[in-house]
């Protein structure tokens, strides 16, 4: 079992920055690929960024060059640095963990990000 708790969401003006953090407890953190997803009202949940256990990363086209995902296996955390935020980035952001062998998936409860002037 893995428990995921997100933090760092909030209200920010367009062009601003936020840093989301996901704290994981439970099984060995390094055995999980970690990701951030988001879901805006009326839309499907979509992948924002992923970082594998080997630290390979990939990003949605809409956030490339603006968002950066990282992980700290000593602290069992995954962060998402979000810069140059746009109103269309407004969504609930969810942390995701997938076991690299068994592919079991876990989700956090989500944190709201609102980009508005």
C-alpha positions in Angstrom: 0.0 0.0 0.0 1.1 3.6 -0.7 -0.5 6.7 0.7 -0.1 9.9 -1.3 -0.7 13.4 0.1 -0.5 16.4 -2.1 0.2 20.0 -1.0 1.1 23.4 -2.4 -2.0 24.2 -4.4 -3.7 27.6 -4.3 -4.7 30.7 -6.2 -2.1 32.4 -8.4 -2.2 35.1 -11.0 -1.4 34.4 -14.6 2.4 34.3 -15.2 3.0 33.2 -11.6 4.5 30.1 -10.1 3.5 27.3 -7.7 5.2 24.2 -6.5 3.2 21.1 -5.7 4.6 18.4 -3.5 3.5 14.8 -3.1 4.5 12.9 0.0 4.4 9.1 -0.2 4.3 6.7 2.7 4.1 2.9 2.7 6.2 0.7 0.4 9.6 1.4 -1.1 9.2 4.8 -2.9 12.0 4.0 -5.4 10.0 1.1 -6.8 7.3 3.4 -8.2 7.0 5.6 -11.3 5.5 8.9 -10.1 3.2 11.3 -12.0 1.1 14.3 -11.8 -2.3 14.4 -13.5 -4.9 17.1 -13.6 -8.7 17.4 -14.1 -10.5 20.5 -15.0 -14.2 20.9 -14.6 -16.1 19.0 -17.3 -12.9 17.5 -18.7 -11.2 14.1 -18.4 -8.2 13.6 -16.1 -5.0 14.1 -18.1 -1.3 13.4 -17.6 0.7 16.5 -16.8 4.2 15.0 -16.1 5.7 11.6 -15.2 9.1 10.6 -13.7 10.1 7.0 -13.7 12.0 5.1 -11.1 15.0 5.6 -13.4 14.3 9.4 -13.4 13.2 9.5 -17.0 10.6 12.3 -17.5 7.9 13.1 -19.9 5.5 16.0 -20.1 2.2 17.0 -21.7 2.8 19.2 -24.7 0.8 22.0 -23.0 3.3 22.3 -20.1 6.6 21.6 -21.7 9.1 24.3 -20.9 7.0 25.6 -18.1 6.6 22.7 -15.6 9.3 20.5 -14.1 8.8 17.2 -12.2 11.4 15.9 -9.8 11.7 13.2 -7.1 13.6 12.7 -3.9 13.8 9.1 -3.0 15.4 9.9 0.4 12.4 12.1 1.4 9.8 10.0 -0.5 8.5 13.1 -2.3 7.7 14.1 -5.9 7.4 17.8 -6.7 6.0 19.7 -9.6 7.4 23.1 -10.2 4.9 25.1 -12.3 6.1 28.4 -13.9 4.4 30.8 -16.3 1.0 29.6 -15.2 -2.0 30.2 -17.5 -5.7 30.2 -16.7 -6.0 27.0 -18.6 -3.8 25.3 -16.0 -6.6 25.6 -13.5 -7.6 22.2 -12.3 -7.4 19.7 -9.5 -3.9 18.2 -9.6 -3.5 14.6 -8.5 -0.3 12.7 -7.5 0.0 9.2 -9.0 2.2 6.2 -8.2 2.6 3.0 -10.3 4.6 0.1 -9.1 7.3 -0.7 -11.7 6.7 -4.4 -11.6 3.1 -5.1 -10.5 1.7 -1.9 -12.1 -0.6 -1.3 -9.2 -1.7 2.3 -9.2 -2.4 4.7 -6.3 -3.8 8.2 -6.3 -3.7 11.1 -3.9 -6.8 13.1 -3.0 -5.8 16.1 -5.2 -5.0 19.7 -4.7 -6.7 22.7 -6.3 -4.7 25.0 -8.5 -6.5 28.2 -9.7 -4.9 30.6 -12.1 -6.8 33.8 -12.2 -6.4 37.6 -12.0 
